[in-house]
Amino acid sequence: MSGNMIQLETACRATRIPSGEEVELSAGHEFSVSQALGGSVTLKDGANLYRVGLEDLDALGKAFAESIRASEAEAVQANDMPFSEESVWDALRQCFDPEIPINIVDLGLIYDLSINEVENSQYFVSVKMTLTATGCGMGPAIAADAKAKIENLPAVHSAEVEIVWDPQWTPHMISDEGRKVLGLD
């Protein structure tokens, strides 16, 4: 899907990358698809990047939206296994930085994950994560995506995702798998 050209069928909400500013993209405007991962799509027009979330995909065309939703449904189905710490990590692997085609786990953004049972086989999950750059306006969108993916797990009562800055993220935190995707090996 990356590299495809798309003309918006209807206007839609989007988040400008990296500022995090909410904007409305006009119907008829043409974009190239920079990436379509984790249920969101990053669009590019000239030098601007925009993130379109799952709730606004129909503006990109019914067939395109359905393919993204089908991919997202497969990821959610994969999370239907018994609850475990690994299922939380798998959910986080479905979250992507909209500028980098690597999930936030392999990008090295997750600093801490804790799970506490709050009631009968229901859990509260707390995550501390960082971003690749301080001041990145996409932090709230990425954190909200991570929180939603965790809370979609059947045994999760609630989740909290906190953005922290210590220690500062460096490219050395990217996993071996992430390095392969970026061609850094």
DAZI-V955529 format. One record per residue. N is the residue number from 0. PSI is psi in whole degrees, 0 to 359 (NA if undefined). D_CENTER is the distance of its C-alpha to the mean C-alpha in whole Angstrom. Layout:
n=N psi=PSI d_center=D_CENTER
n=N psi=PSI d_center=D_CENTER
//
This chain:
n=0 psi=332 d_center=16
n=1 psi=136 d_center=16
n=2 psi=343 d_center=19
n=3 psi=148 d_center=20
n=4 psi=139 d_center=21
n=5 psi=138 d_center=21
n=6 psi=126 d_center=23
n=7 psi=130 d_center=21
n=8 psi=329 d_center=24
n=9 psi=165 d_center=23
n=10 psi=153 d_center=22
n=11 psi=158 d_center=18
n=12 psi=148 d_center=16
n=13 psi=167 d_center=14
n=14 psi=123 d_center=13
n=15 psi=134 d_center=15
n=16 psi=132 d_center=13
n=17 psi=4 d_center=14
n=18 psi=332 d_center=16
n=19 psi=5 d_center=14
n=20 psi=133 d_center=17
n=21 psi=131 d_center=16
n=22 psi=166 d_center=18
n=23 psi=126 d_center=20
n=24 psi=138 d_center=20
n=25 psi=144 d_center=23
n=26 psi=143 d_center=24
n=27 psi=344 d_center=26
n=28 psi=142 d_center=24
n=29 psi=140 d_center=23
n=30 psi=157 d_center=20
n=31 psi=148 d_center=19
n=32 psi=117 d_center=15
n=33 psi=316 d_center=14
n=34 psi=153 d_center=11
n=35 psi=91 d_center=10
n=36 psi=143 d_center=7
n=37 psi=22 d_center=5
n=38 psi=3 d_center=7
n=39 psi=164 d_center=7
n=40 psi=135 d_center=9
n=41 psi=122 d_center=10
n=42 psi=152 d_center=14
n=43 psi=135 d_center=17
n=44 psi=114 d_center=20
n=45 psi=238 d_center=23
n=46 psi=1 d_center=21
n=47 psi=142 d_center=19
n=48 psi=145 d_center=15
n=49 psi=141 d_center=13
n=50 psi=126 d_center=10
n=51 psi=124 d_center=11
n=52 psi=170 d_center=9
n=53 psi=321 d_center=10
n=54 psi=345 d_center=13
n=55 psi=13 d_center=15
n=56 psi=333 d_center=14
n=57 psi=333 d_center=18
n=58 psi=339 d_center=19
n=59 psi=1 d_center=18
n=60 psi=139 d_center=21
n=61 psi=312 d_center=21
n=62 psi=316 d_center=21
n=63 psi=313 d_center=18
n=64 psi=318 d_center=16
n=65 psi=323 d_center=18
n=66 psi=323 d_center=17
n=67 psi=316 d_center=13
n=68 psi=322 d_center=14
n=69 psi=318 d_center=16
n=70 psi=318 d_center=13
n=71 psi=320 d_center=11
n=72 psi=322 d_center=14
n=73 psi=319 d_center=15
n=74 psi=320 d_center=12
n=75 psi=319 d_center=13
n=76 psi=322 d_center=17
n=77 psi=335 d_center=17
n=78 psi=4 d_center=16
n=79 psi=12 d_center=19
n=80 psi=168 d_center=21
n=81 psi=145 d_center=23
n=82 psi=137 d_center=21
n=83 psi=170 d_center=21
n=84 psi=322 d_center=19
n=85 psi=325 d_center=18
n=86 psi=328 d_center=16
n=87 psi=315 d_center=14
n=88 psi=319 d_center=13
n=89 psi=320 d_center=13
n=90 psi=317 d_center=10
n=91 psi=331 d_center=8
n=92 psi=353 d_center=9
n=93 psi=6 d_center=6
n=94 psi=134 d_center=3
n=95 psi=145 d_center=4
n=96 psi=130 d_center=6
n=97 psi=351 d_center=7
n=98 psi=343 d_center=10
n=99 psi=125 d_center=10
n=100 psi=45 d_center=10
n=101 psi=138 d_center=10
n=102 psi=160 d_center=7
n=103 psi=339 d_center=8
n=104 psi=307 d_center=11
n=105 psi=340 d_center=12
n=106 psi=347 d_center=12
n=107 psi=24 d_center=14
n=108 psi=344 d_center=12
n=109 psi=117 d_center=13
n=110 psi=331 d_center=17
n=111 psi=142 d_center=18
n=112 psi=125 d_center=17
n=113 psi=147 d_center=20
n=114 psi=129 d_center=21
n=115 psi=134 d_center=24
n=116 psi=128 d_center=26
n=117 psi=329 d_center=26
n=118 psi=177 d_center=29
n=119 psi=93 d_center=30
n=120 psi=29 d_center=27
n=121 psi=139 d_center=24
n=122 psi=149 d_center=22
n=123 psi=128 d_center=20
n=124 psi=129 d_center=17
n=125 psi=131 d_center=17
n=126 psi=137 d_center=15
n=127 psi=125 d_center=15
n=128 psi=164 d_center=13
n=129 psi=185 d_center=14
n=130 psi=166 d_center=12
n=131 psi=340 d_center=14
n=132 psi=135 d_center=16
n=133 psi=146 d_center=18
n=134 psi=2 d_center=18
n=135 psi=122 d_center=15
n=136 psi=348 d_center=14
n=137 psi=353 d_center=10
n=138 psi=309 d_center=10
n=139 psi=323 d_center=11
n=140 psi=318 d_center=8
n=141 psi=316 d_center=6
n=142 psi=319 d_center=8
n=143 psi=321 d_center=9
n=144 psi=316 d_center=5
n=145 psi=315 d_center=7
n=146 psi=314 d_center=10
n=147 psi=318 d_center=10
n=148 psi=320 d_center=9
n=149 psi=315 d_center=12
n=150 psi=346 d_center=14
n=151 psi=347 d_center=14
n=152 psi=133 d_center=16
n=153 psi=325 d_center=19
n=154 psi=3 d_center=21
n=155 psi=120 d_center=19
n=156 psi=314 d_center=21
n=157 psi=165 d_center=18
n=158 psi=156 d_center=16
n=159 psi=133 d_center=15
n=160 psi=116 d_center=13
n=161 psi=134 d_center=15
n=162 psi=126 d_center=14
n=163 psi=163 d_center=17
n=164 psi=3 d_center=19
n=165 psi=121 d_center=22
n=166 psi=159 d_center=22
n=167 psi=137 d_center=20
n=168 psi=142 d_center=18
n=169 psi=159 d_center=19
n=170 psi=342 d_center=19
n=171 psi=345 d_center=21
n=172 psi=352 d_center=18
n=173 psi=134 d_center=16
n=174 psi=168 d_center=17
n=175 psi=319 d_center=20
n=176 psi=316 d_center=17
n=177 psi=321 d_center=15
n=178 psi=322 d_center=18
n=179 psi=316 d_center=19
n=180 psi=320 d_center=16
n=181 psi=353 d_center=17
n=182 psi=29 d_center=21
n=183 psi=358 d_center=22
n=184 psi=NA d_center=24
//
